[in-house]
Amino acid sequence: MPTGSFFTHPYSHPGAVRCAVAIVGGGTAGCATALALARRNVADVVVLEAKTALPAFRIGETMPPTSGLVLRRLGFFKAFQAQGHVESVGSCASWGKPELGYNDFLFDPHGCGWHLDRPAFENLLLETVAGRGINLLGGHHLRSIEPLANGGYGLGFDTGNGVTHSLEADFLVDATGIAAGAVRRLGVVRNPIDSLIVVFAVVELDAADAIPSQGFLEGAEWGWWYAARLPGGKMTVALATDLPTLSAQGFRDAVAWRSALRHTLHIAELVERGRPRWSGRQPDTAVAESAILSRVVGSRWLAVGDAASSYDPITAQGLYKALSDGEAAGEAIAEFFDSGGGTAALWAYQDALFGRFTDYLRLWEYLYSREQRWSQAGFWRDRPLRKRFGS
Ligand SMILES: Cc1cc2nc3c(=O)[nH]c(=O)nc-3n(C[C@H](O)[C@H](O)[C@H](O)COP(=O)(O)OP(=O)(O)OC[C@H]3O[C@@H](n4cnc5c(N)ncnc54)[C@H](O)[C@@H]3O)c2cc1C
């Protein structure tokens, strides 16, 4: 089960040991990097993850059709298909105007996208990593990094109850998500572009079949709403806003949040169609940052996934990026070893990642500039980049 303690693969050592590659962070990007390294026969790779078990739910479920290509190349697409994620035929948005517009995957050569059972997906990634014989250590929270005189890094992990574990690595991968917890310790700067607070609830539906398989998006005065049907007769309903709006409107409170939901033109009616059973709990929150590191590679290290660059969830590209950057990272590290320490592939990885971030910023600017209905409201007034940075 996805919520169970998965990290069963044995890798225990009494003291410090050396490995070829230490991947800190066992999320999508860390696992994809490990699988790409295994494909290139790079031995002695260790994935070290702070968590000991996966949570029952994690927000971030929409995966675009192109992701299927990476899953195929990394060798677990069939197992993924067997998991029963909701196949999504596209998205539907009230953006810049009250009417809904449709963006269908009908003509996408890669087929449908998906609304994931996210913990099940992450569990499959971890299982696949362990199944390829890669060492996987749960309950390992990175606490210290020390560059070693003979190259590589000495890493210190907190494993709970005051116990620590040390490990030396020839090469270090930071896959710790927006924390960028490894490379920040090396002094690398993470540059924030924007930050959203997403206030969300997962609701059980009595009539899940009444909800179409598209993702729904709607601009509103306080931010934008998002709703998607999930596997298991559930639905995620989310408001992406910013901290000042959240505080001023009190959206951490279920009453205020649901009142704002009721004022939407489409999302409220859509959710009602599924006959939701509201739990009465307060909504949850998650921070969604747009940010990039000043460098994503360095001397025997590399950052991948959200640790390297993170996107606004409106693009729904984070998972695809984690998978495809993970694949590219694994290839670049394999080239580094194969070439006896040549860094050309690492620099090419960085150039490509920076190029994609520039493309992302253009897309971000374009998307937010197309919603002008509340341009004087705080959330929307602050969004366009040109206003934030005067460019
Ligand atoms: C509200 C919200 C909605 C989103 N919606 C979507 C969506 O619909 N579609 C989409 O594609 N993307 C979405 N995303 C983005 C997506 O979730 C991320 O891009 C993706 O999770 C990045 O994967 P990752 O492996 O880089 O990081 P993560 O998934 O964050 O994994 C990092 C791992 O590192 C571990 N870790 C952290 N610190 C340490 C440490 N010190 N030591 C050891 N381990 C550590 C963590 O426990 C975690 O398991 C959304 C994000 C948010 C916040």
The ligand as a Tripos MOL2 file, in Angstrom:
@<TRIPOS>MOLECULE
LIG
   53    58     1     0     0
SMALL
NO_CHARGES

@<TRIPOS>ATOM
      1 C1          0.2230   22.8010   -4.5360 C.3       1 LIG1
      2 C2          1.0080   22.1300   -5.6170 C.ar      1 LIG1
      3 C3          0.3550   21.5870   -6.7020 C.ar      1 LIG1
      4 C4          1.1010   20.9650   -7.7130 C.ar      1 LIG1
      5 N1          0.4310   20.4180   -8.7640 N.ar      1 LIG1
      6 C5          1.1250   19.7950   -9.7220 C.ar      1 LIG1
      7 C6          0.4550   19.1620  -10.8110 C.ar      1 LIG1
      8 O1         -0.7810   19.1400  -10.8870 O.2       1 LIG1
      9 N2          1.2210   18.5590  -11.7710 N.ar      1 LIG1
     10 C7          2.5760   18.5460  -11.7000 C.ar      1 LIG1
     11 O2          3.2220   17.9800  -12.5890 O.2       1 LIG1
     12 N3          3.2350   19.1060  -10.6750 N.ar      1 LIG1
     13 C8          2.5480   19.7170   -9.6880 C.ar      1 LIG1
     14 N4          3.2130   20.2610   -8.6290 N.ar      1 LIG1
     15 C9          4.6880   20.2080   -8.6090 C.3       1 LIG1
     16 C10         5.2130   18.8110   -8.2630 C.3       1 LIG1
     17 O3          4.6040   18.3270   -7.0830 O.3       1 LIG1
     18 C11         6.7300   18.9110   -8.0640 C.3       1 LIG1
     19 O4          7.2870   19.5450   -9.2090 O.3       1 LIG1
     20 C12         7.3840   17.5420   -7.8930 C.3       1 LIG1
     21 O5          6.9500   16.9530   -6.6790 O.3       1 LIG1
     22 C13         8.9020   17.6840   -7.8510 C.3       1 LIG1
     23 O6          9.4780   16.4390   -7.5700 O.3       1 LIG1
     24 P1         10.8860   16.3810   -6.8110 P.3       1 LIG1
     25 O7         11.2430   14.9420   -6.7360 O.co2     1 LIG1
     26 O8         11.8220   17.3390   -7.4190 O.co2     1 LIG1
     27 O9         10.5890   16.9550   -5.3490 O.3       1 LIG1
     28 P2          9.7090   16.3240   -4.1890 P.3       1 LIG1
     29 O10         8.5650   15.5750   -4.7350 O.co2     1 LIG1
     30 O11         9.4240   17.4560   -3.2690 O.co2     1 LIG1
     31 O12        10.6820   15.2720   -3.4800 O.3       1 LIG1
     32 C14        11.7490   15.6910   -2.6730 C.3       1 LIG1
     33 C15        12.0520   14.5820   -1.6710 C.3       1 LIG1
     34 O13        13.2100   14.9530   -0.9220 O.3       1 LIG1
     35 C16        13.0060   14.6220    0.4250 C.3       1 LIG1
     36 N5         13.8660   15.4900    1.2400 N.ar      1 LIG1
     37 C17        13.7380   16.8360    1.4460 C.ar      1 LIG1
     38 N6         14.7020   17.2830    2.2400 N.ar      1 LIG1
     39 C18        15.4850   16.2150    2.5510 C.ar      1 LIG1
     40 C19        16.6520   16.0340    3.3530 C.ar      1 LIG1
     41 N7         17.2290   17.0790    3.9820 N.pl3     1 LIG1
     42 N8         17.1930   14.7980    3.4520 N.ar      1 LIG1
     43 C20        16.6320   13.7420    2.8160 C.ar      1 LIG1
     44 N9         15.5230   13.8580    2.0370 N.ar      1 LIG1
     45 C21        14.9600   15.0730    1.9150 C.ar      1 LIG1
     46 C22        11.5220   14.8600    0.6530 C.3       1 LIG1
     47 O14        11.0300   14.1220    1.7640 O.3       1 LIG1
     48 C23        10.9210   14.3900   -0.6640 C.3       1 LIG1
     49 O15        10.5500   13.0310   -0.6430 O.3       1 LIG1
     50 C24         2.5040   20.8930   -7.6090 C.ar      1 LIG1
     51 C25         3.1610   21.4380   -6.5140 C.ar      1 LIG1
     52 C26         2.4220   22.0450   -5.5060 C.ar      1 LIG1
     53 C27         3.1520   22.6240   -4.3160 C.3       1 LIG1
@<TRIPOS>BOND
     1     1     2 1
     2     2     3 ar
     3     2    52 ar
     4     3     4 ar
     5     4     5 ar
     6     4    50 ar
     7     5     6 ar
     8     6     7 ar
     9     6    13 1
    10     7     8 2
    11     7     9 ar
    12     9    10 ar
    13    10    11 2
    14    10    12 ar
    15    12    13 ar
    16    13    14 ar
    17    14    15 1
    18    14    50 ar
    19    15    16 1
    20    16    17 1
    21    16    18 1
    22    18    19 1
    23    18    20 1
    24    20    21 1
    25    20    22 1
    26    22    23 1
    27    23    24 1
    28    24    25 2
    29    24    26 1
    30    24    27 1
    31    27    28 1
    32    28    29 2
    33    28    30 1
    34    28    31 1
    35    31    32 1
    36    32    33 1
    37    33    34 1
    38    33    48 1
    39    34    35 1
    40    35    36 1
    41    35    46 1
    42    36    37 ar
    43    36    45 ar
    44    37    38 ar
    45    38    39 ar
    46    39    40 ar
    47    39    45 ar
    48    40    41 1
    49    40    42 ar
    50    42    43 ar
    51    43    44 ar
    52    44    45 ar
    53    46    47 1
    54    46    48 1
    55    48    49 1
    56    50    51 ar
    57    51    52 ar
    58    52    53 1
@<TRIPOS>SUBSTRUCTURE
     1 LIG1         1 GROUP 0 **** ****
